[in-house]
């Protein structure tokens, strides 16, 4: 009888330990063998978690998240971020990407898919921005002030539209943890999307929604502190 009880306890412990362990597994196009760096976002800085070895272009890694709420993890090959993940405890994420991070596909995590949409939009804006800036420089060199002015308006419109899409994401997905990095997203010229004093209302909205769903999340706690600090500043 005692033997059966011991076996049952061992099984329960094994199940409980594995249930809160997350995993990422995938393939990297263009890489046969090499080192991949896994990083964790500690609110405003990234910390190295481990070095993964890709064999035949494939990597697999199991780990225990640091809290019971979603966390942000990133894969790097050399200096290129090739994948972003929003990981819940016990979640298994499958992915495929390339060595430049341009062909990322993920499954197994709704939050990761939302993060992927945000990053794709930012990449498209960056490409359009670079194209417009180059065209404006050529116009300035040639002395074509009319075209230069027109491109300037297009750059302004690009910024406004990116902010509008970001606001739509905030309202469409009020309980998504991806709203936090989105609040701090910047236009390609490093201008924050939410730099207007009135944007504190959006910060407060995101904070109030997420603190209900993820009250112990360190990301939400830090956001709450930042919002309260800004509100005190505005009150003064």
Helices and strands as residue ranges (DSSP letters): H 2-19, E 21-29, E 33-41, E 46-55, E 58-64, E 71-77, E 80-87, E 92-98, E 105-107, H 110-142, H 145-172, H 178-183, G 197-199, H 200-213, H 218-235
